[in-house]
Amino acid sequence: MKISKKTTIAEILRLGDSCKRCNKCCTYGTGFLTKADIHRIARHLKLTEAGLKKTCLEPVTKFNTTLYRPLSVKNKKPYGTCMFFNASKGCTIHKVKPLHCRISTCDENGEEISVWFHLNYFVNPTDPESIRQWKLYLDSEGKNIPGGTVEELVPDKKILKKILNYEVLK
């Protein structure tokens, strides 16, 4: 299947079901959380959203957009195990598992699904800086999917040219 920016969440979730649950994602890092994920997880853990962010999450900014992800236990390594992962029990928040964790997979669709997530949750077509940063990513041979070129994200050629020439800052 060809994944595009417009592929539905339902289809992406179906593709993410191919995950073999090897736990590599959980032991080598964490997924990113959408606003809805934060709300569900906070409710599940009986915390406020602010409390969850303060005690369990860290902000990550990509393409001029900030999302949160669970803290990880790094043990003197540059990567680490998600704080919500237990080696004997698995994901301790599985009932409210974040979208990014539910769709991530190591199979042949994994890289395209990751790009889909970034395009739909990090890249903001109405933010000129987000578009410029995405263009830099693409220019450095970053992976892309249909619907993810800067021309597709900002179809007005005059506006896109102004954004890329830094004539439009905000």
Secondary structure as the mmCIF struct_conf table of DSSP 4:
data_model
#
loop_
_struct_conf.conf_type_id
_struct_conf.id
_struct_conf.beg_label_comp_id
_struct_conf.beg_label_asym_id
_struct_conf.beg_label_seq_id
_struct_conf.end_label_comp_id
_struct_conf.end_label_asym_id
_struct_conf.end_label_seq_id
TURN_TY1_P TURN_TY1_P1 LYS A 5 LYS A 6
HELX_RH_AL_P HELX_RH_AL_P1 ILE A 9 GLY A 16
TURN_TY1_P TURN_TY1_P2 ASP A 17 SER A 18
HELX_RH_AL_P HELX_RH_AL_P2 LYS A 24 THR A 27
BEND BEND1 TYR A 28 TYR A 28
STRN STRN1 LEU A 33 LEU A 33
HELX_RH_AL_P HELX_RH_AL_P3 LYS A 35 HIS A 44
TURN_TY1_P TURN_TY1_P3 LEU A 45 LYS A 46
HELX_RH_AL_P HELX_RH_AL_P4 GLU A 49 CYS A 56
STRN STRN2 LEU A 57 LYS A 62
TURN_TY1_P TURN_TY1_P4 PHE A 63 ASN A 64
STRN STRN3 THR A 65 PRO A 70
STRN STRN4 SER A 72 VAL A 73
TURN_TY1_P TURN_TY1_P5 ASN A 75 LYS A 76
BEND BEND2 LYS A 77 TYR A 79
STRN STRN5 THR A 81 CYS A 82
TURN_TY1_P TURN_TY1_P6 MET A 83 PHE A 84
STRN STRN6 PHE A 85 ASN A 86
TURN_TY1_P TURN_TY1_P7 ALA A 87 LYS A 89
STRN STRN7 GLY A 90 CYS A 91
TURN_TY1_P TURN_TY1_P8 THR A 92 ILE A 93
HELX_RH_3T_P HELX_RH_3T_P1 HIS A 94 VAL A 96
HELX_RH_AL_P HELX_RH_AL_P5 LEU A 99 ILE A 103
BEND BEND3 CYS A 106 ASP A 107
TURN_TY1_P TURN_TY1_P9 GLU A 108 ASN A 109
HELX_RH_AL_P HELX_RH_AL_P6 GLY A 110 TYR A 121
TURN_TY1_P TURN_TY1_P10 PHE A 122 PHE A 122
TURN_TY1_P TURN_TY1_P11 PRO A 125 THR A 126
HELX_RH_AL_P HELX_RH_AL_P7 PRO A 128 ASP A 139
TURN_TY1_P TURN_TY1_P12 SER A 140 GLU A 141
TURN_TY1_P TURN_TY1_P13 PRO A 146 GLY A 147
BEND BEND4 THR A 149 THR A 149
HELX_RH_AL_P HELX_RH_AL_P8 VAL A 150 LEU A 153
BEND BEND5 VAL A 154 VAL A 154
HELX_RH_AL_P HELX_RH_AL_P9 LYS A 157 LEU A 164
TURN_TY1_P TURN_TY1_P14 ASN A 165 TYR A 166
BEND BEND6 GLU A 167 GLU A 167
#
